[in-house]
Amino acid sequence: MTTQTRAARLGQILLLGLGAGLGSSLLCLLIGAVLAGGVTRAGAATALGWGGLLLTFLAGAIIYSQNGQSQIESGMRARLGEGYRAPGLPWAQILTALIGAGVLFLGQFVLNT
């Protein structure tokens, strides 16, 4: 097993976020084109904005879920008399969703200018 440097891990998260953003943008544009019957500049910007909002909400849902899970685990272990240190947030998944949302919002900004 090889160790991974912090810079390599951050680079990997950045690439995954960019991939998530580009993939989501294609999906949003496709859905927008199907619903509107074609692609316009304003329609594409609106679709990218909605996609960015969905990825931002996904990051929030990950945080909310992790906090709820750690509270449940903590309560269950407290009943057994065990100590429990909750794990940290899954930052890789959160940052991937937020970077993807940033790509979508950047695309929306470019289309609106």
Secondary structure, DSSP 8 states (H G I E B T S, - for coil): -----HHHHHHHHHHHHHHHHHHHHHHHHHHHHHHHTS--HHHHHHHHHHHHHHHHHHHHHHHHHHHHHHHHHHHHHHHTT---------HHHHHHHHHHHHHHHHHHHHHH-
